[in-house]
């Protein structure tokens, strides 16, 4: 099957279309019906993954949407030949997509499991990290239910869906607006330290409040999405300070979001500094640490955040711009 460059782009999530640099002459079609399936196609030396539906009129393929229920149908039946799944087969009737921007695409089935489709076929560092955490009884990870493989390469994973949770771009923004620096900050630091202990020398790699889930009923937290930095071209550092800096920097992003929705600038700036200090002091357990290096790393990470916004999510640019300006106002990176 030959796919033009435009057709290939239409098979990816909208914010990831620029990954396609050429047409595709190679594809593998794992059909689940006459008009739907999972396509793996090659473009620019990468194998991209696309749950798809076929337009009956013009025969063109497009990426599946929630209304198409392709993921639900796939996991409700025996997996197509050529794929291997460790996810239990259950009859699912409803699916919805997670609307926030992600490196990969997540689909919730019957409000019970969440399936994450990889963008490309690869040996997944995220799946490896989750397995390590599971083996070490890490208590802050939504239960890993299984994976779907093409050969030995991951194409999708499934975790238990925790109903009633929102990510930090919702719950943490509310905390900032309410000037709340309660138990959740220490809980987050404890989660971070325990995550690093259980990862055995690895780090999360893209650690920010958007990766932290919480219900409105309690301050219990869960961490998700271990695929790492979406801009990284090679193996990432294993220095835990990167995760600490990334989470600390994300408090600045939370502040930027709160300001966008009318929060008081003076109170928000104070909240950011207090949240960052409480988090880092609890993480290091009162031990001394190189705060100048932490601040310099936070500022460096904001330059990457700007690149991410420019590449994938231009409307997000205001957050790192605010963070950089405020960090420089505070003297970060000047030592």
N, C-alpha and C positions, 0 to 999 in steps of 0.2 A: 504494500500500500504506500503510495506517495502522498506526502503532506507538504503543502506549501508553507513558507515561513509564517504567513498570516494564520493558516489553519493551526499550526503548532502553537502560536501565541494564544489562540482562542481556547486551547486545551489546558492552559495553565491558569491559576488564579490571576485575576486582573492585575494585581500589583507586582506580579512576577513575570509578566510577558516579555520584559526586556532581557530575560535570560536566553531567549531564542535568537540566535544569530544567523540561522540558515534554515533551509527546508530539510525535510527528513525523508530519506529513502528506505529506512529500516524501521519496522514496527512489529510489535508482538501484540496480538489482540486476544485477550482472555474474555470471551463473550459470556454474559450471564443471561442474555435473552437476544431476540432478533435485533433489538435496537439499543442495547446497552451493554457495557462491559468495562474492563480495565485495559487501557492501552499503555504500552511502554514504547516510547519512540526515541530515537537518537537524534540529537542536534548539538553540534559543537562538542563532540566527544563525550557527551553526557546522555544518560538514559533517563528521560523524564517520565513521570507517572501521571496518568490522567484517568480518573473515573469519568466515563463519557456516556452520552446518549447520541443517537443518530437521528437527524432530522428526516422524517419520513418523506417530505416533499423533495428536498434537494440532495439528500443522502450525505450531507456534510455532518461532521462530528463537532460537538461542542462539549465543554466541561460540564459534568453533571451538577445540578443544583439540588437543593433540599427537596423540592417538589418531585424530583425524579426518583428519589429513594433508592439510588443505586447501591449505596453502602449498606442500607438495610437489607436489600435483596441478596447482596453478596454474602452477608454473614448469617442469613436465615436458611441457607442451603449449603450443600456440599460445595467445597471450594473448587473452581475450575481446574482441570488438568493443567499442570505446569506451574501452579502456585502451591504453596504449602502454608497451612494455617495452624497455629496452636490456640486459636480463640475458640471457645466452645460454641457450637451451632445452637442458636436460639431464634425463634420466630420473632422478628421485629416488624413493627407496622408504621413507625413514625421516625423521621429524622429531621434535625435542624442543624444549621451550620453555626459555628462560633464566629461572630461578626468582627471581633477585634483582629487587627493585623498580626499575622504570624508568619514565620518562615515556612511552616507547613500548614496544612489545612485540617481543621478539626470538625468532626461531625458527631453530634449526640444522638444516640439511638434510644428511643423509648424512655428517655430521662434516666437510663440505667447504666449505659456505658458510653465512653467517649473514644472515638476512633480518630487517630491522627494519621493522615496520609502524608508520606514523605514527598518532597518535591522531586527528588531524583533517587534513582536506585543506587544504594551504596551500603557499605558496612557501617551501621549506625552506631556512633559513639554514644548517642542518647540511650539507645536500647541497652548497650553494655553498661552504662552507668546505672540505669534503673535495675538491672539484674544484680549488680554489685550491692546496691542499696537494699534490695529485697533480701539478698543472702545475709546481709548484716543487720536485718530486722529494723531498718530505718522506719520510724513510726509516722513520718510526715509525708509519705508518698501515697497518692491514691493507688489502690491495689492494681498491680499489673496483671491483666487477664490473658495476654498472649500477643502474638505477632503474626504478620503475614509476610512470607518470603518468596522471592523469585530466585531459585537456586539457593545460595547462602546469603543473599542480599535482602535487606529489609525494605519493604514497600509501605507497610502500615503497622500500627500498634494499637492496642486497646487497653484502656484503664477503666476501673470503676468510676462512674460519674457520681460525684458527691452533690446531691440536690441542695439547692439553696445557697450555693457558694457564688461569690463574685470575685474577680481578680482585683489586685490592688489599685488599678486605675479607677475603680469604683469605691471599694471600701476604704482604701487609704486616703483618697481625696476627701471623703467625708470626715475621716479622723482629723485631717489637716484643717478643714473648715470649722470643725468643732473644737479646735485646739486640744485634741485628745492625745496625750502621751502616756497612756495607761499601760496595762499589762501586755498588750500586743507587741510593744517594742521589745521588751525582754524576751517574750516568746519567739519573736523573729530572730533575735540573736542566738537563743538556745538552739533553734532549728538550724541555723547556719553552722554553728559549731558542731552539732551532731551530724549534719550532712557531710562536712569535711572529714570528720572522724570515720564515718561509714564508707566514704568514697575511696579510702585507702590511697591517698596521694593524687587523686583527681580533683577537679573542681567543677562547679556547675557550668561556668563559662559565659552565661548570658543572664546573670542574676540581678533581678530588679523586682519591684513590687508587682509588676504585671504577671510575674511567674508565681505569685503567692495567692492562694485561695483562702477565703474565710467566709463563714456564715455570719449572718447578723445576730444569731443567738449566742455566740460565744467568741472568745479570742483564740480558739484552736486554729492552727494554720496548716496548710499543705503546700508543697512545692511541686511544680510541673516543668516540663519542657527542658530536657537536658541536652539538646542538640548543640548548644554552644553558640558562639558569635556568628551571626549570619554573614559577616563580612570577612571572616577568617579564611585564608586560602591554604593554611597548613595547620599542623598541630598547635594547639594553644598551650600557653603557659600552665603550669600546675601550681603556681603561686596562689595560695588562698587569699592573699591580699587583693588580688584582682576581683574576686567575688565580693569581698568586703567593700572595696571602693565602688564597685558597680551598684551594689545595693544602696550605699550611702549617697551616691550621685542621684539615684532614682528618687530620693526624698526631694531633691531640687525639682525634678520633673513633676512630682505630685504637687509641689507648691505652685509651679507654673500653671498646671491644670486648674487648681483651686482659684488662682488669680483670674484666670480666663472666665470663671463663673462668678466673679464679683467678690471674692474674699478680700479681707483687709490686708494690704501689702505689708504693713509693719508686723502684724500678728503672724502672717504666713512666714515671713523671713525668720522670725524668732522660732517658730515651730520647726522649720527645716533644721536649724542649727541644733536645737535641743534633741530632735529625733535622731539626727546623725550621731550626736555625742552619746546619748543613751545606748544606742545600738552598738557602737564601736566599743564603748567601755564594758558593756555586758559581754560582748563577744570575746574580748581579750581578758575577761575575768579580773580586771583590775591591774593586770600586768602592763608594764610600759611597752609602748610600740612607737614606731617611727611615724609620727603624725604628719611630718612634712612629706614623706614619701607617699603616704596615703592621699594627701591633698593633691600632690602632683599627678598621681595616677588618676584621680577623679577628673582632673582637668583634661588629661590626655584622653580619657574615655569619652568625654563630651565632644571632642573633635571627631571621634568615630561615630558618635550618635548623630552628629550633623551629616556625616556622609551617608549614614543609614537613612535619615529623613530625605535627603536629596535623591537617593536611589530608589527607595521603596514607598515613602510616605511623606511627601512634601508638606502636607498640612500639619505635621508633627514638629516642624522645624522650630516653632516658637519655644518649645520646651528646652532643647539644648541651648538655644540662644539666650534664654533667661538664665539657665544654669551657668553658662560660661561667664556672663556678665556679673552674676552675683558671686561666683567663686573668685573672680578677679578682684571684685570689691572687697572680699574677705582676705585677699592676699594669697590665695592658693597658688602654688607653683612658683612663687617668687623667691623661695629659699634656695 
